[in-house]
Amino acid sequence: MGFGSYDESEQQQQTADDDDDVEAVNVHENDHDGKMSFESDASTDELVSQLDAMKDDPDEEDE
């Protein structure tokens, strides 16, 4: 065999061996159904004004 050549049977065997090492990923393993709530002493108006202040802050730049 010349440089860069390969035996096709070796290539097929290598591909088959690689497939055996692959582990399946369960993307739904950590799904959660439910509710989230929180309590705050701040009023809605106070929270909105804090949000407006954060939006208007010139020191904060979008990354």
PyMOL commands that set and color helices and strands:
alter all, ss='L'
color gray80, all
select helices_A, chain A and resi 8-20+44-56
alter helices_A, ss='H'
color red, helices_A
deselect
rebuild
show_as cartoon
